[in-house]
Amino acid sequence: MLGKLLVSCRKAAGRTPGQPARRQRSPYNRRVASSVFIDRATVIGANGNVIVRDISLRIDPGESVAVIGRSGAGKTTLLRLLNGLATPSSGTAIIDGLPLGEPGLAERRRRIGTILQAPALFPHRTVFENVATVPRLLGWPDERIRRTSAELLDRLDMPFDRFAGRFPRSLSGGEQQRVGIARAMVAAPPLLLCDEPFSALDPIVRRDLQDAFVALRDGGDVTLLFVTHDVAEALRVARRIVLVDGGAIVADLPSADFVRSAHPLIHRFLDAARMPEAS
Protein backbone atom coordinates (compact mmCIF):
# COMPACT_ATOMS: atom_id res chain seq x y z
CA MET A 1 0.00 0.00 0.00
CA LEU A 2 2.70 2.48 0.94
CA GLY A 3 4.40 2.01 -2.42
CA LYS A 4 1.55 4.14 -3.80
CA LEU A 5 2.79 6.94 -1.57
CA LEU A 6 5.79 7.32 -3.85
CA VAL A 7 3.65 7.45 -6.97
CA SER A 8 1.67 10.31 -5.44
CA CYS A 9 4.84 12.23 -4.63
CA ARG A 10 6.19 11.88 -8.17
CA LYS A 11 2.91 12.88 -9.79
CA ALA A 12 2.70 15.94 -7.57
CA ALA A 13 6.19 16.99 -8.63
CA GLY A 14 5.39 16.46 -12.29
CA ARG A 15 7.25 13.17 -12.78
CA THR A 16 6.10 10.01 -14.50
CA PRO A 17 6.38 7.01 -12.14
CA GLY A 18 9.04 4.58 -13.28
CA GLN A 19 10.52 7.04 -15.75
CA PRO A 20 14.37 6.85 -15.74
CA ALA A 21 16.21 9.72 -14.07
CA ARG A 22 17.55 12.27 -16.55
CA ARG A 23 21.01 13.77 -16.62
CA GLN A 24 21.46 16.73 -14.29
CA ARG A 25 21.12 20.01 -16.18
CA SER A 26 20.49 22.54 -13.46
CA PRO A 27 21.18 22.54 -9.71
CA TYR A 28 17.62 23.79 -9.22
CA ASN A 29 15.81 21.15 -11.27
CA ARG A 30 13.70 19.26 -8.73
CA ARG A 31 12.80 16.55 -11.23
CA VAL A 32 16.37 15.24 -11.42
CA ALA A 33 18.09 13.34 -8.62
CA SER A 34 20.86 15.25 -6.89
CA SER A 35 24.59 14.58 -6.86
CA VAL A 36 26.48 14.77 -3.56
CA PHE A 37 30.17 15.24 -2.82
CA ILE A 38 31.72 15.68 0.60
CA ASP A 39 35.30 16.76 -0.02
CA ARG A 40 37.78 16.12 2.83
CA ALA A 41 35.48 17.57 5.47
CA THR A 42 36.42 17.84 9.13
CA VAL A 43 33.91 18.88 11.80
CA ILE A 44 35.00 19.91 15.30
CA GLY A 45 32.46 19.95 18.12
CA ALA A 46 31.86 22.71 20.65
CA ASN A 47 34.08 20.91 23.15
CA GLY A 48 36.96 20.81 20.67
CA ASN A 49 36.61 17.12 19.88
CA VAL A 50 36.87 16.06 16.25
CA ILE A 51 33.53 14.52 15.22
CA VAL A 52 34.42 13.64 11.63
CA ARG A 53 37.93 13.84 10.23
CA ASP A 54 38.94 14.39 6.60
CA ILE A 55 35.91 12.54 5.23
CA SER A 56 35.26 12.31 1.49
CA LEU A 57 32.13 10.77 0.04
CA ARG A 58 30.69 10.90 -3.47
CA ILE A 59 27.09 9.89 -4.23
CA ASP A 60 25.90 9.88 -7.82
CA PRO A 61 22.38 10.97 -8.84
CA GLY A 62 19.83 8.29 -8.01
CA GLU A 63 22.14 6.29 -5.71
CA SER A 64 20.89 4.86 -2.41
CA VAL A 65 23.52 4.87 0.33
CA ALA A 66 23.12 3.70 3.92
CA VAL A 67 25.53 4.97 6.58
CA ILE A 68 25.97 2.70 9.59
CA GLY A 69 28.21 2.80 12.62
CA ARG A 70 28.27 2.71 16.38
CA SER A 71 26.86 5.54 18.51
CA GLY A 72 29.13 8.58 18.33
CA ALA A 73 30.86 7.39 15.16
CA GLY A 74 29.91 10.52 13.21
CA LYS A 75 26.96 9.20 11.16
CA THR A 76 24.52 12.00 11.94
CA THR A 77 27.16 14.69 11.52
CA LEU A 78 27.90 13.32 8.06
CA LEU A 79 24.24 13.75 7.18
CA ARG A 80 24.04 17.20 8.79
CA LEU A 81 26.88 18.39 6.56
CA LEU A 82 24.51 18.04 3.61
CA ASN A 83 21.67 20.23 4.86
CA GLY A 84 23.85 22.96 6.31
CA LEU A 85 23.24 22.06 9.96
CA ALA A 86 26.91 21.20 10.49
CA THR A 87 29.67 23.46 9.22
CA PRO A 88 33.05 21.91 8.38
CA SER A 89 36.16 23.52 9.84
CA SER A 90 37.92 22.38 6.67
CA GLY A 91 36.76 20.82 3.44
CA THR A 92 33.31 21.33 1.95
CA ALA A 93 29.98 19.72 1.11
CA ILE A 94 28.81 20.06 -2.48
CA ILE A 95 25.35 19.33 -3.85
CA ASP A 96 24.70 19.46 -7.59
CA GLY A 97 28.09 21.04 -8.11
CA LEU A 98 27.57 23.96 -5.70
CA PRO A 99 29.19 24.21 -2.24
CA LEU A 100 26.62 24.57 0.53
CA GLY A 101 28.46 27.61 1.86
CA GLU A 102 27.49 29.68 -1.17
CA PRO A 103 24.49 32.06 -1.08
CA GLY A 104 21.03 30.54 -1.51
CA LEU A 105 21.24 27.86 1.20
CA ALA A 106 17.63 28.43 2.32
CA GLU A 107 16.36 28.03 -1.24
CA ARG A 108 18.34 24.84 -1.73
CA ARG A 109 17.16 23.35 1.58
CA ARG A 110 13.63 23.39 0.16
CA ARG A 111 14.86 20.82 -2.36
CA ILE A 112 16.29 18.53 0.33
CA GLY A 113 13.94 16.29 2.25
CA THR A 114 15.15 15.54 5.79
CA ILE A 115 13.65 12.91 8.07
CA LEU A 116 15.03 13.03 11.61
CA GLN A 117 14.88 10.53 14.45
CA ALA A 118 13.06 13.23 16.41
CA PRO A 119 10.77 14.82 13.80
CA ALA A 120 10.99 18.39 15.21
CA LEU A 121 7.51 19.39 14.10
CA PHE A 122 6.38 23.01 14.43
CA PRO A 123 4.38 22.82 17.69
CA HIS A 124 2.13 25.79 16.85
CA ARG A 125 1.11 24.35 13.46
CA THR A 126 -1.43 21.63 12.78
CA VAL A 127 -0.52 18.34 11.14
CA PHE A 128 -1.66 19.65 7.77
CA GLU A 129 0.24 22.93 8.19
CA ASN A 130 3.40 21.00 9.07
CA VAL A 131 3.13 18.78 6.00
CA ALA A 132 2.31 21.78 3.80
CA THR A 133 5.43 23.75 4.84
CA VAL A 134 7.65 23.11 1.81
CA PRO A 135 4.89 23.10 -0.85
CA ARG A 136 3.83 26.56 0.38
CA LEU A 137 7.41 27.82 0.14
CA LEU A 138 7.54 26.42 -3.39
CA GLY A 139 4.35 28.25 -4.34
CA TRP A 140 2.07 25.27 -4.92
CA PRO A 141 -1.67 26.05 -5.33
CA ASP A 142 -3.72 25.40 -2.21
CA GLU A 143 -5.79 22.64 -3.81
CA ARG A 144 -2.67 20.76 -4.88
CA ILE A 145 -1.14 21.07 -1.41
CA ARG A 146 -4.28 19.76 0.25
CA ARG A 147 -4.74 16.86 -2.19
CA THR A 148 -1.12 15.66 -2.01
CA SER A 149 -0.92 16.04 1.77
CA ALA A 150 -4.15 14.11 2.22
CA GLU A 151 -2.94 11.26 0.00
CA LEU A 152 0.32 10.95 1.93
CA LEU A 153 -1.26 11.07 5.38
CA ASP A 154 -3.94 8.57 4.41
CA ARG A 155 -1.30 6.11 3.21
CA LEU A 156 0.66 6.57 6.41
CA ASP A 157 -2.42 5.38 8.35
CA MET A 158 -3.21 8.92 9.50
CA PRO A 159 -6.57 9.69 7.85
CA PHE A 160 -6.64 13.32 6.80
CA ASP A 161 -10.12 13.97 8.18
CA ARG A 162 -9.03 12.78 11.63
CA PHE A 163 -5.50 14.14 11.90
CA ALA A 164 -5.16 17.24 9.69
CA GLY A 165 -6.38 19.68 12.33
CA ARG A 166 -4.54 18.21 15.29
CA PHE A 167 -1.41 19.69 16.87
CA PRO A 168 1.81 17.72 17.51
CA ARG A 169 1.32 17.72 21.28
CA SER A 170 -1.77 15.51 20.84
CA LEU A 171 0.09 12.86 18.79
CA SER A 172 2.04 9.81 19.89
CA GLY A 173 5.74 9.57 19.09
CA GLY A 174 5.06 7.24 16.17
CA GLU A 175 2.36 9.54 14.78
CA GLN A 176 4.70 12.54 15.02
CA GLN A 177 7.34 10.54 13.14
CA ARG A 178 4.88 9.77 10.35
CA VAL A 179 4.02 13.45 10.03
CA GLY A 180 7.76 14.18 9.77
CA ILE A 181 8.07 11.59 7.00
CA ALA A 182 5.14 13.10 5.11
CA ARG A 183 6.58 16.61 5.48
CA ALA A 184 9.93 15.48 4.06
CA MET A 185 8.47 13.56 1.12
CA VAL A 186 5.45 15.62 0.06
CA ALA A 187 7.34 17.71 -2.53
CA ALA A 188 9.26 14.71 -3.93
CA PRO A 189 12.73 16.19 -3.23
CA PRO A 190 15.68 15.17 -5.42
CA LEU A 191 17.74 14.47 -2.26
CA LEU A 192 16.34 12.68 0.77
CA LEU A 193 18.36 12.60 4.01
CA CYS A 194 17.15 10.13 6.64
CA ASP A 195 18.49 9.88 10.19
CA GLU A 196 17.08 6.77 11.90
CA PRO A 197 13.70 7.61 10.34
CA PHE A 198 11.77 4.55 11.53
CA SER A 199 13.05 4.22 15.09
CA ALA A 200 9.79 5.38 16.73
CA LEU A 201 7.51 3.18 14.60
CA ASP A 202 5.99 -0.20 15.34
CA PRO A 203 7.43 -3.19 13.42
CA ILE A 204 4.54 -3.44 10.94
CA VAL A 205 4.60 0.23 9.92
CA ARG A 206 8.41 0.13 9.90
CA ARG A 207 8.40 -2.81 7.47
CA ASP A 208 5.83 -1.11 5.22
CA LEU A 209 7.94 2.05 5.09
CA GLN A 210 11.05 0.05 4.31
CA ASP A 211 9.12 -1.38 1.35
CA ALA A 212 8.22 2.16 0.29
CA PHE A 213 11.87 3.20 0.43
CA VAL A 214 12.85 0.18 -1.66
CA ALA A 215 10.38 1.40 -4.29
CA LEU A 216 11.85 4.89 -3.96
CA ARG A 217 15.35 3.49 -4.44
CA ASP A 218 14.35 1.49 -7.48
CA GLY A 219 12.71 4.51 -9.12
CA GLY A 220 16.13 6.16 -9.56
CA ASP A 221 14.84 9.74 -9.49
CA VAL A 222 15.87 10.58 -5.94
CA THR A 223 19.25 10.36 -4.23
CA LEU A 224 18.90 8.68 -0.84
CA LEU A 225 21.24 8.90 2.18
CA PHE A 226 19.97 6.72 5.00
CA VAL A 227 21.59 6.71 8.46
CA THR A 228 20.76 3.74 10.68
CA HIS A 229 22.14 1.51 13.43
CA ASP A 230 20.26 -1.43 11.94
CA VAL A 231 22.45 -3.26 9.43
CA ALA A 232 19.55 -5.44 8.25
CA GLU A 233 17.56 -2.29 7.48
CA ALA A 234 20.56 -0.77 5.70
CA LEU A 235 20.97 -3.85 3.51
CA ARG A 236 17.28 -3.84 2.68
CA VAL A 237 16.94 -0.16 1.79
CA ALA A 238 20.28 0.76 0.16
CA ARG A 239 22.44 -0.59 -2.64
CA ARG A 240 25.63 0.72 -1.03
CA ILE A 241 26.79 0.64 2.60
CA VAL A 242 29.20 3.12 4.18
CA LEU A 243 30.61 2.13 7.57
CA VAL A 244 31.76 5.00 9.78
CA ASP A 245 33.89 4.55 12.89
CA GLY A 246 35.81 7.10 14.95
CA GLY A 247 34.78 9.93 12.62
CA ALA A 248 36.18 8.25 9.51
CA ILE A 249 34.86 6.06 6.72
CA VAL A 250 36.35 2.59 7.23
CA ALA A 251 34.37 0.73 4.54
CA ASP A 252 32.38 1.76 1.46
CA LEU A 253 30.95 -1.21 -0.41
CA PRO A 254 28.04 -2.34 -2.57
CA SER A 255 25.48 -4.08 -0.35
CA ALA A 256 26.19 -7.49 -1.92
CA ASP A 257 29.92 -7.13 -1.16
CA PHE A 258 29.33 -5.79 2.34
CA VAL A 259 27.99 -9.10 3.63
CA ARG A 260 31.04 -10.94 2.23
CA SER A 261 33.63 -8.51 3.57
CA ALA A 262 36.42 -9.71 5.86
CA HIS A 263 36.50 -6.39 7.76
CA PRO A 264 36.29 -7.23 11.49
CA LEU A 265 33.88 -4.39 12.35
CA ILE A 266 31.55 -5.45 9.53
CA HIS A 267 31.59 -8.96 10.97
CA ARG A 268 30.60 -7.57 14.38
CA PHE A 269 27.64 -5.70 12.86
CA LEU A 270 26.51 -8.72 10.89
CA ASP A 271 26.83 -11.01 13.92
CA ALA A 272 24.81 -8.57 16.05
CA ALA A 273 22.07 -8.49 13.41
CA ARG A 274 21.51 -12.25 13.49
CA MET A 275 18.51 -13.27 15.53
CA PRO A 276 19.13 -15.83 18.31
CA GLU A 277 17.59 -19.25 17.80
CA ALA A 278 14.41 -19.97 19.74
CA SER A 279 14.92 -22.25 22.73
VEXMARVEX-576542 format. One record per residue (C-alpha): residue in three letters; z, x, y. Coordinates in Angstrom, 2 decimals. Example, Ala and Ser with C-alpha at 12.3 -4.5 7.8 and 13.67 -1.06 7.14 Angstrom:
BEGIN
code|w|u|v
ALA|7.80|12.30|-4.50
SER|7.14|13.67|-1.06
//
This chain:
BEGIN
code|w|u|v
MET|0.00|0.00|0.00
LEU|0.94|2.70|2.48
GLY|-2.42|4.40|2.01
LYS|-3.80|1.55|4.14
LEU|-1.57|2.79|6.94
LEU|-3.85|5.79|7.32
VAL|-6.97|3.65|7.45
SER|-5.44|1.67|10.31
CYS|-4.63|4.84|12.23
ARG|-8.17|6.19|11.88
LYS|-9.79|2.91|12.88
ALA|-7.57|2.70|15.94
ALA|-8.63|6.19|16.99
GLY|-12.29|5.39|16.46
ARG|-12.78|7.25|13.17
THR|-14.50|6.10|10.01
PRO|-12.14|6.38|7.01
GLY|-13.28|9.04|4.58
GLN|-15.75|10.52|7.04
PRO|-15.74|14.37|6.85
ALA|-14.07|16.21|9.72
ARG|-16.55|17.55|12.27
ARG|-16.62|21.01|13.77
GLN|-14.29|21.46|16.73
ARG|-16.18|21.12|20.01
SER|-13.46|20.49|22.54
PRO|-9.71|21.18|22.54
TYR|-9.22|17.62|23.79
ASN|-11.27|15.81|21.15
ARG|-8.73|13.70|19.26
ARG|-11.23|12.80|16.55
VAL|-11.42|16.37|15.24
ALA|-8.62|18.09|13.34
SER|-6.89|20.86|15.25
SER|-6.86|24.59|14.58
VAL|-3.56|26.48|14.77
PHE|-2.82|30.17|15.24
ILE|0.60|31.72|15.68
ASP|-0.02|35.30|16.76
ARG|2.83|37.78|16.12
ALA|5.47|35.48|17.57
THR|9.13|36.42|17.84
VAL|11.80|33.91|18.88
ILE|15.30|35.00|19.91
GLY|18.12|32.46|19.95
ALA|20.65|31.86|22.71
ASN|23.15|34.08|20.91
GLY|20.67|36.96|20.81
ASN|19.88|36.61|17.12
VAL|16.25|36.87|16.06
ILE|15.22|33.53|14.52
VAL|11.63|34.42|13.64
ARG|10.23|37.93|13.84
ASP|6.60|38.94|14.39
ILE|5.23|35.91|12.54
SER|1.49|35.26|12.31
LEU|0.04|32.13|10.77
ARG|-3.47|30.69|10.90
ILE|-4.23|27.09|9.89
ASP|-7.82|25.90|9.88
PRO|-8.84|22.38|10.97
GLY|-8.01|19.83|8.29
GLU|-5.71|22.14|6.29
SER|-2.41|20.89|4.86
VAL|0.33|23.52|4.87
ALA|3.92|23.12|3.70
VAL|6.58|25.53|4.97
ILE|9.59|25.97|2.70
GLY|12.62|28.21|2.80
ARG|16.38|28.27|2.71
SER|18.51|26.86|5.54
GLY|18.33|29.13|8.58
ALA|15.16|30.86|7.39
GLY|13.21|29.91|10.52
LYS|11.16|26.96|9.20
THR|11.94|24.52|12.00
THR|11.52|27.16|14.69
LEU|8.06|27.90|13.32
LEU|7.18|24.24|13.75
ARG|8.79|24.04|17.20
LEU|6.56|26.88|18.39
LEU|3.61|24.51|18.04
ASN|4.86|21.67|20.23
GLY|6.31|23.85|22.96
LEU|9.96|23.24|22.06
ALA|10.49|26.91|21.20
THR|9.22|29.67|23.46
PRO|8.38|33.05|21.91
SER|9.84|36.16|23.52
SER|6.67|37.92|22.38
GLY|3.44|36.76|20.82
THR|1.95|33.31|21.33
ALA|1.11|29.98|19.72
ILE|-2.48|28.81|20.06
ILE|-3.85|25.35|19.33
ASP|-7.59|24.70|19.46
GLY|-8.11|28.09|21.04
LEU|-5.70|27.57|23.96
PRO|-2.24|29.19|24.21
LEU|0.53|26.62|24.57
GLY|1.86|28.46|27.61
GLU|-1.17|27.49|29.68
PRO|-1.08|24.49|32.06
GLY|-1.51|21.03|30.54
LEU|1.20|21.24|27.86
ALA|2.32|17.63|28.43
GLU|-1.24|16.36|28.03
ARG|-1.73|18.34|24.84
ARG|1.58|17.16|23.35
ARG|0.16|13.63|23.39
ARG|-2.36|14.86|20.82
ILE|0.33|16.29|18.53
GLY|2.25|13.94|16.29
THR|5.79|15.15|15.54
ILE|8.07|13.65|12.91
LEU|11.61|15.03|13.03
GLN|14.45|14.88|10.53
ALA|16.41|13.06|13.23
PRO|13.80|10.77|14.82
ALA|15.21|10.99|18.39
LEU|14.10|7.51|19.39
PHE|14.43|6.38|23.01
PRO|17.69|4.38|22.82
HIS|16.85|2.13|25.79
ARG|13.46|1.11|24.35
THR|12.78|-1.43|21.63
VAL|11.14|-0.52|18.34
PHE|7.77|-1.66|19.65
GLU|8.19|0.24|22.93
ASN|9.07|3.40|21.00
VAL|6.00|3.13|18.78
ALA|3.80|2.31|21.78
THR|4.84|5.43|23.75
VAL|1.81|7.65|23.11
PRO|-0.85|4.89|23.10
ARG|0.38|3.83|26.56
LEU|0.14|7.41|27.82
LEU|-3.39|7.54|26.42
GLY|-4.34|4.35|28.25
TRP|-4.92|2.07|25.27
PRO|-5.33|-1.67|26.05
ASP|-2.21|-3.72|25.40
GLU|-3.81|-5.79|22.64
ARG|-4.88|-2.67|20.76
ILE|-1.41|-1.14|21.07
ARG|0.25|-4.28|19.76
ARG|-2.19|-4.74|16.86
THR|-2.01|-1.12|15.66
SER|1.77|-0.92|16.04
ALA|2.22|-4.15|14.11
GLU|0.00|-2.94|11.26
LEU|1.93|0.32|10.95
LEU|5.38|-1.26|11.07
ASP|4.41|-3.94|8.57
ARG|3.21|-1.30|6.11
LEU|6.41|0.66|6.57
ASP|8.35|-2.42|5.38
MET|9.50|-3.21|8.92
PRO|7.85|-6.57|9.69
PHE|6.80|-6.64|13.32
ASP|8.18|-10.12|13.97
ARG|11.63|-9.03|12.78
PHE|11.90|-5.50|14.14
ALA|9.69|-5.16|17.24
GLY|12.33|-6.38|19.68
ARG|15.29|-4.54|18.21
PHE|16.87|-1.41|19.69
PRO|17.51|1.81|17.72
ARG|21.28|1.32|17.72
SER|20.84|-1.77|15.51
LEU|18.79|0.09|12.86
SER|19.89|2.04|9.81
GLY|19.09|5.74|9.57
GLY|16.17|5.06|7.24
GLU|14.78|2.36|9.54
GLN|15.02|4.70|12.54
GLN|13.14|7.34|10.54
ARG|10.35|4.88|9.77
VAL|10.03|4.02|13.45
GLY|9.77|7.76|14.18
ILE|7.00|8.07|11.59
ALA|5.11|5.14|13.10
ARG|5.48|6.58|16.61
ALA|4.06|9.93|15.48
MET|1.12|8.47|13.56
VAL|0.06|5.45|15.62
ALA|-2.53|7.34|17.71
ALA|-3.93|9.26|14.71
PRO|-3.23|12.73|16.19
PRO|-5.42|15.68|15.17
LEU|-2.26|17.74|14.47
LEU|0.77|16.34|12.68
LEU|4.01|18.36|12.60
CYS|6.64|17.15|10.13
ASP|10.19|18.49|9.88
GLU|11.90|17.08|6.77
PRO|10.34|13.70|7.61
PHE|11.53|11.77|4.55
SER|15.09|13.05|4.22
ALA|16.73|9.79|5.38
LEU|14.60|7.51|3.18
ASP|15.34|5.99|-0.20
PRO|13.42|7.43|-3.19
ILE|10.94|4.54|-3.44
VAL|9.92|4.60|0.23
ARG|9.90|8.41|0.13
ARG|7.47|8.40|-2.81
ASP|5.22|5.83|-1.11
LEU|5.09|7.94|2.05
GLN|4.31|11.05|0.05
ASP|1.35|9.12|-1.38
ALA|0.29|8.22|2.16
PHE|0.43|11.87|3.20
VAL|-1.66|12.85|0.18
ALA|-4.29|10.38|1.40
LEU|-3.96|11.85|4.89
ARG|-4.44|15.35|3.49
ASP|-7.48|14.35|1.49
GLY|-9.12|12.71|4.51
GLY|-9.56|16.13|6.16
ASP|-9.49|14.84|9.74
VAL|-5.94|15.87|10.58
THR|-4.23|19.25|10.36
LEU|-0.84|18.90|8.68
LEU|2.18|21.24|8.90
PHE|5.00|19.97|6.72
VAL|8.46|21.59|6.71
THR|10.68|20.76|3.74
HIS|13.43|22.14|1.51
ASP|11.94|20.26|-1.43
VAL|9.43|22.45|-3.26
ALA|8.25|19.55|-5.44
GLU|7.48|17.56|-2.29
ALA|5.70|20.56|-0.77
LEU|3.51|20.97|-3.85
ARG|2.68|17.28|-3.84
VAL|1.79|16.94|-0.16
ALA|0.16|20.28|0.76
ARG|-2.64|22.44|-0.59
ARG|-1.03|25.63|0.72
ILE|2.60|26.79|0.64
VAL|4.18|29.20|3.12
LEU|7.57|30.61|2.13
VAL|9.78|31.76|5.00
ASP|12.89|33.89|4.55
GLY|14.95|35.81|7.10
GLY|12.62|34.78|9.93
ALA|9.51|36.18|8.25
ILE|6.72|34.86|6.06
VAL|7.23|36.35|2.59
ALA|4.54|34.37|0.73
ASP|1.46|32.38|1.76
LEU|-0.41|30.95|-1.21
PRO|-2.57|28.04|-2.34
SER|-0.35|25.48|-4.08
ALA|-1.92|26.19|-7.49
ASP|-1.16|29.92|-7.13
PHE|2.34|29.33|-5.79
VAL|3.63|27.99|-9.10
ARG|2.23|31.04|-10.94
SER|3.57|33.63|-8.51
ALA|5.86|36.42|-9.71
HIS|7.76|36.50|-6.39
PRO|11.49|36.29|-7.23
LEU|12.35|33.88|-4.39
ILE|9.53|31.55|-5.45
HIS|10.97|31.59|-8.96
ARG|14.38|30.60|-7.57
PHE|12.86|27.64|-5.70
LEU|10.89|26.51|-8.72
ASP|13.92|26.83|-11.01
ALA|16.05|24.81|-8.57
ALA|13.41|22.07|-8.49
ARG|13.49|21.51|-12.25
MET|15.53|18.51|-13.27
PRO|18.31|19.13|-15.83
GLU|17.80|17.59|-19.25
ALA|19.74|14.41|-19.97
SER|22.73|14.92|-22.25
//
